[in-house]
């Protein structure tokens, strides 16, 4: 069994420069974007790779943990 974190991202809109880097690196399905063409905010992300946080040139993307999800592996 593997524990997986689910997070919601938040963007500091006053600092965001709308460069699109977060959307470009996001492995989520197409459409995981906000009305401002950034990654989706206040929406659970079960991939939680944090690539968007790492690539943001102004470090304005943050996240909060939503819940734990457990995946079971069958043999």
SVG drawing of the C-alpha trace seen along z (x, -y; Angstrom):
<svg xmlns="http://www.w3.org/2000/svg" viewBox="-12 -42 24 54">
<polyline fill="none" stroke="black" stroke-width="0.4" points="0.0,0.0 1.3,-3.4 0.3,-6.7 -0.3,-9.5 -0.9,-13.2 -3.7,-15.1 -3.2,-18.9 -4.8,-22.1 -2.7,-24.8 -3.0,-28.5 -1.5,-31.4 -0.5,-34.8 -2.2,-36.8 -0.4,-40.0 2.9,-38.3 1.8,-36.0 3.2,-37.2 1.0,-34.8 4.0,-33.2 2.2,-29.9 5.2,-27.8 3.0,-26.1 0.5,-24.9 3.3,-23.8 4.8,-21.4 1.6,-20.1 1.1,-16.4 -2.7,-16.7 -5.2,-16.1 -5.8,-19.1 -8.2,-21.6 -6.6,-21.6 -6.3,-25.4 -7.9,-28.4 -9.9,-31.2 -6.6,-33.1 -4.7,-30.5 -2.7,-29.2 -2.8,-25.8 -6.2,-25.1 -6.6,-26.6 -8.8,-25.3 -9.1,-22.1 -7.8,-18.8 -4.6,-17.5 -4.0,-13.9 -0.7,-13.8 0.9,-16.3 4.3,-16.3 4.9,-20.0 6.4,-20.7 4.4,-23.9 5.7,-25.1 9.3,-24.3 9.1,-26.0 7.3,-29.2 9.8,-32.0 8.3,-34.2 7.6,-31.4 4.0,-32.5 2.5,-29.0 1.8,-27.3 -0.2,-24.3 -2.1,-22.8 -2.7,-19.2 -6.3,-18.1 -6.3,-14.4 -4.4,-11.2 -5.3,-8.6 -4.2,-5.0 -3.6,-3.0 -3.6,0.8 -1.6,3.0 -2.9,6.4 -0.7,9.3"/>
</svg>
